[in-house]
Amino acid sequence: MDAGAIAVQDWCFVKPGETARELWERALAPLGLRLLAEAIDYARIHHALPAKPQDEQFATKAPSLTPH
């Protein structure tokens, strides 16, 4: 499902009872904008994206995607 190096990454807390929309508005959208800006700034300076290998111990399997 997801492979390759990680350019930028961060985390946030999920509040008890918080909906996906509330989480997106409160934390994920601003976080995504900040991380995208970091990646762009890095790319401008280094002419490449940062690339940290993913830690395979945290990999999970996703169900197979099949057309319906």
HUWO-V887101 format. One record per residue. N is the residue number from 0. RES is the residue in one small letter. PSI is psi as a letter, one per 40 degrees, with the letter a starting at -180 (NA if undefined). OMEGA is omega in radians with two decimals (NA if undefined). NEAR is the number of other C-alpha atoms within 8 Angstrom. Layout:
N/RES/PSI/OMEGA/NEAR, N/RES/PSI/OMEGA/NEAR
This chain:
0/m/d/-3.07/3, 1/d/h/-3.11/3, 2/a/i/3.10/5, 3/g/i/-3.07/6, 4/a/i/3.10/8, 5/i/h/3.12/10, 6/a/d/3.11/9, 7/v/i/-3.06/9, 8/q/i/3.03/6, 9/d/a/-3.10/6, 10/w/i/3.04/4, 11/c/i/3.05/6, 12/f/i/2.98/4, 13/v/h/-3.12/6, 14/k/i/3.10/5, 15/p/h/3.10/4, 16/g/e/-3.11/4, 17/e/h/3.11/8, 18/t/i/3.10/6, 19/a/d/3.13/6, 20/r/d/3.12/6, 21/e/d/3.11/8, 22/l/d/3.13/11, 23/w/d/-3.08/9, 24/e/d/-3.07/9, 25/r/d/-2.94/8, 26/a/d/-2.96/9, 27/l/d/3.14/10, 28/a/d/3.11/9, 29/p/d/3.13/9, 30/l/d/3.12/9, 31/g/d/3.10/8, 32/l/d/3.14/8, 33/r/d/-3.12/8, 34/l/d/3.09/11, 35/l/d/3.10/9, 36/a/d/3.10/8, 37/e/d/-3.13/9, 38/a/d/3.13/12, 39/i/d/3.11/9, 40/d/d/3.12/8, 41/y/d/-3.11/12, 42/a/d/3.11/11, 43/r/d/-3.09/8, 44/i/d/-2.99/6, 45/h/e/-3.11/7, 46/h/f/3.08/7, 47/a/i/3.06/7, 48/l/i/3.01/10, 49/p/i/-3.08/10, 50/a/g/3.08/7, 51/k/h/3.14/7, 52/p/i/3.07/7, 53/q/i/3.09/8, 54/d/h/-3.05/6, 55/e/e/3.13/5, 56/q/e/3.13/4, 57/f/e/-3.14/5, 58/a/i/3.05/6, 59/t/i/3.13/4, 60/k/h/3.08/4, 61/a/i/3.10/5, 62/p/i/3.12/4, 63/s/h/3.10/4, 64/l/h/3.14/4, 65/t/i/3.10/4, 66/p/i/3.13/3, 67/h/NA/NA/2
